[in-house]
């Protein structure tokens, strides 16, 4: 696993200092009673390298499809964008996504390039790469060599793939998070079953509210049921997508979690057009 070197970033004018070691970030403020301001140089980037995906999820907020292509020239784009930053400006980590990033022909080279630039790469996958026996071991080995960890999207219709991927990653000592989309009560029940099965193996269960974007239609979020159930779970295992921020803020101290203004420390980079956005849910620049 990577991430043995201690890294430090400091922007006093933003009231921000952070130390990164072994995949963990410790944030400090210069003025304790003043919040951290939005960073001009984020500590974390989501990086989209493709819009191709064979998952055909009906709720895909990126509207990724099997007929969509991979983005061109991503290695040069990565080097041009991140290579010119000094050590204080470089993000600690990136999360590579899409689409399904593991299918990009330059995926493994991208992992190595980020690693060589002193940036810890992570990625999100639906696990479908595991169906190709010849290629999956190369991905597993590169992940173990270069990555800080992997996030697996636990979609119900792709369960055979993501469970296989989870088993392979865990067998190889790779840090895992699970991404779970929360909509109605049934989705909450499904999350609870996955939590009970994997709670001893997974670092974080990251809960993402169903959002009407891309192919996803509007759905009512069963927030009341979700937060009632969360009170009996280990809060140190639970994380939330930025779109849950308003619910969390409204509920105050119901859960023992750290809460800060979303997207002040991260940005979203679309490598198709090299535009930077606040997040993948705010594609207006």
Order of alpha helices (4+ residues) and beta strands (2+ residues): beta-beta-beta-beta-alpha-beta-alpha-beta-alpha-beta-alpha-beta-alpha-beta-alpha-beta-alpha-beta-beta
